[in-house]
Amino acid sequence: MRFFRQAFVVLSILIVGALLICGCSRGSGVKASEGLEFELNDDGTASVCGIGECTDEDLVIPSETPDGVAVTSISADAFKDNDTILSVTIPEGVTTIGPNAFKGSSINSIDFSDTVIEIGAGAFQDSDLLEIVLPANLKVVSARAFAGCMFVTSIVLPDGLEEIGASAFMGCKVNEITIPGSVVSIAADAFMANPLNIINGVDSLEWCEQNGFRLMSIHLYEVPDDGLGEYVDEAS
């Protein structure tokens, strides 16, 4: 009987420890970064507004502040020009990434949660990202959001995306892109200077500003009066 009591105690300690570890970031199993700076939003939630005392290379945005306030956004310029962070994990509950939030930073990967619905202008401009996989519920890619990300060779746009802003992916290094059928507009220079040679899935595109696809062989995507677009290839 004594042996079984000891075994039960040990098992209980192991279970509690496992629960504590898994609960570090609302069940994600990944420990949230500590030492970050926060500010309160008007609705009573909080935004991450700066690196503070955090020195993590793999930044995990917490879902709550140390005081238990829900984190729903990352403020404008929060990690701008940061040369320490290499990766970022965005937890469930964060809906907004502010303008220039990671502009000019050294991050090479980002894991978005599907709760992110807004990425501000220039949010990742001139960063060291290697690929872009956008969150499922994103509707708009803001102007210059990923402009100048010269190491990006793959972009995955979500079904449900509606608008791609001016210069959104300008200067990336993508050879092929699939535009979801939900996209209705692409602004000027959105994919300028990409070495694109294959563009899939644009049959339902309603509007594309001139030079939206200012690329190599594909010079322009035109939308005639009948609303059905066609590519104009300078080589043809």
C-alpha positions in Angstrom: 0.0 0.0 0.0 2.8 2.4 0.9 4.4 1.8 -2.5 1.2 2.7 -4.3 0.9 5.9 -2.3 4.4 6.9 -3.3 3.7 6.1 -6.9 0.5 8.1 -6.8 2.4 11.1 -5.4 5.1 10.9 -8.1 2.5 10.5 -10.8 0.6 13.5 -9.5 3.7 15.7 -9.5 4.4 14.7 -13.1 0.9 15.5 -14.2 0.9 18.9 -12.6 4.3 19.7 -14.1 3.1 18.7 -17.5 -0.1 20.9 -17.1 2.0 23.9 -16.1 4.3 23.5 -19.1 1.4 23.1 -21.5 -0.3 26.1 -20.0 2.5 28.5 -20.5 0.9 30.0 -23.6 -2.8 29.0 -23.3 -2.3 25.4 -24.2 0.1 25.9 -27.0 2.9 24.0 -25.3 5.3 26.8 -26.2 6.5 29.1 -23.4 5.7 32.7 -24.1 8.5 35.3 -24.1 9.0 37.4 -21.0 10.1 40.9 -20.4 8.1 42.5 -23.2 6.5 45.9 -22.9 2.7 46.4 -23.1 0.2 49.2 -23.4 -3.6 49.1 -22.8 -6.0 49.5 -25.6 -9.2 51.5 -25.4 -11.3 48.3 -25.2 -9.5 47.1 -22.1 -7.2 44.6 -24.0 -3.5 45.0 -24.4 -0.9 45.5 -27.2 2.7 44.4 -27.2 4.5 47.7 -27.8 8.2 46.9 -27.4 11.0 44.4 -26.8 11.6 45.6 -23.2 14.0 43.3 -21.4 13.3 40.3 -23.6 16.4 38.8 -25.3 14.7 35.9 -27.1 15.8 35.1 -30.6 12.6 33.0 -31.0 9.9 35.5 -30.0 6.6 34.0 -28.7 4.0 36.7 -28.3 2.1 36.0 -25.0 -1.7 35.7 -25.1 -1.9 37.6 -21.8 0.1 40.3 -20.0 1.8 39.4 -16.7 -1.3 41.0 -15.1 -3.7 38.7 -17.0 -4.9 41.2 -19.6 -5.7 39.6 -23.0 -3.2 40.6 -25.7 -5.0 41.3 -29.0 -2.5 43.3 -31.0 1.1 44.3 -31.8 1.6 48.0 -31.8 3.1 50.1 -34.7 6.9 50.1 -34.7 7.0 47.6 -31.8 10.0 45.6 -33.1 11.1 47.9 -35.9 14.8 47.5 -36.8 15.3 44.8 -34.2 18.4 42.7 -35.1 18.0 40.0 -32.4 14.7 38.3 -33.2 14.9 35.4 -35.7 11.4 34.0 -35.5 8.0 35.1 -34.3 5.0 33.1 -33.1 1.7 34.9 -32.9 -0.8 33.3 -30.6 -4.6 32.8 -30.9 -6.3 36.0 -29.8 -4.0 38.4 -31.6 -6.0 40.1 -34.4 -3.9 43.1 -35.5 -0.2 43.7 -36.4 0.4 47.4 -36.5 2.2 49.4 -39.2 6.0 48.9 -39.4 5.7 46.5 -36.4 8.7 44.3 -37.7 10.0 46.6 -40.4 13.7 46.2 -41.0 14.0 43.4 -38.5 16.1 40.3 -38.7 13.2 37.8 -38.5 13.3 35.0 -41.0 10.1 33.2 -40.1 6.7 34.0 -38.7 3.9 31.7 -37.5 0.6 33.5 -37.7 -2.5 32.4 -35.8 -5.7 32.3 -37.8 -7.1 35.0 -35.6 -4.9 37.7 -37.3 -7.2 39.7 -39.6 -5.2 42.8 -40.1 -1.5 43.4 -41.0 -0.6 47.0 -41.1 1.3 49.0 -43.8 5.0 48.1 -43.9 4.6 45.6 -41.1 7.3 43.3 -42.3 8.9 45.6 -44.9 12.7 45.0 -45.5 12.8 42.1 -43.0 14.7 38.9 -43.5 11.7 36.6 -44.0 12.3 33.5 -46.2 8.7 32.6 -46.9 5.2 34.1 -46.3 2.2 32.0 -45.3 -0.6 34.4 -44.5 -3.3 33.6 -41.9 -6.6 32.1 -43.0 -8.9 35.0 -42.0 -6.8 37.8 -43.5 -8.9 40.0 -45.8 -6.4 42.7 -46.8 -2.6 42.8 -47.4 -1.8 46.4 -46.7 0.5 48.6 -48.7 4.2 47.7 -48.5 3.4 45.0 -45.9 6.2 42.7 -47.2 8.0 45.0 -49.6 11.7 44.6 -49.9 11.7 41.1 -48.3 14.4 40.0 -50.8 14.9 36.5 -49.4 11.2 35.5 -49.8 10.8 32.8 -52.5 7.4 31.5 -51.6 4.1 33.3 -50.8 0.9 31.5 -49.8 -2.2 33.7 -50.0 -5.3 32.5 -48.1 -8.7 31.8 -49.6 -10.9 34.7 -48.5 -8.2 37.3 -49.1 -9.9 40.3 -50.9 -7.4 43.1 -51.5 -3.6 43.3 -52.1 -2.2 46.8 -51.4 0.2 48.9 -53.4 3.8 47.5 -53.4 2.6 44.8 -50.9 5.2 42.2 -52.2 7.5 44.4 -54.2 11.0 43.2 -54.4 10.4 39.6 -53.2 11.9 36.8 -55.2 8.9 34.7 -56.1 8.7 32.8 -59.4 5.1 31.5 -59.0 2.0 32.8 -57.2 -1.6 31.6 -56.9 -4.1 34.4 -56.5 -7.2 33.2 -54.5 -10.6 33.5 -56.3 -11.7 35.8 -53.5 -9.2 38.6 -54.4 -11.1 41.4 -56.2 -8.4 44.1 -56.4 -4.6 44.4 -56.7 -3.0 47.8 -56.3 -0.1 49.3 -58.2 3.3 47.6 -58.0 2.0 44.9 -55.7 4.3 42.3 -57.2 6.8 44.6 -58.9 10.3 43.3 -59.4 9.4 39.7 -58.6 10.8 37.2 -61.1 7.3 35.8 -61.6 6.6 33.6 -64.6 3.5 31.8 -63.5 0.4 33.4 -62.0 -2.5 31.1 -61.2 -6.1 31.7 -60.3 -7.0 35.2 -61.4 -10.2 34.4 -63.4 -12.4 36.2 -60.9 -10.2 39.3 -60.4 -12.4 42.4 -60.9 -9.7 45.1 -60.9 -6.0 45.4 -61.1 -4.3 48.7 -61.2 -1.8 49.3 -64.0 1.6 47.9 -63.2 0.2 45.6 -60.5 2.2 42.8 -62.2 5.1 44.8 -63.5 7.4 41.8 -63.8 9.7 40.1 -66.3 7.9 38.6 -69.2 4.5 39.4 -67.8 4.2 43.1 -68.3 0.6 43.9 -67.2 -2.6 42.3 -66.2 -5.4 44.1 -68.1 -9.1 44.1 -67.2 -11.1 44.9 -70.4 -14.7 46.2 -70.5 -16.2 42.8 -70.1 -14.5 42.3 -66.8 -12.5 39.3 -67.8 -8.8 39.8 -67.4 -6.0 38.7 -69.6 -2.2 38.8 -69.5 -0.2 40.9 -71.8 3.1 39.3 -72.5 5.7 41.6 -74.0 7.4 38.5 -75.5 4.3 37.6 -77.5 
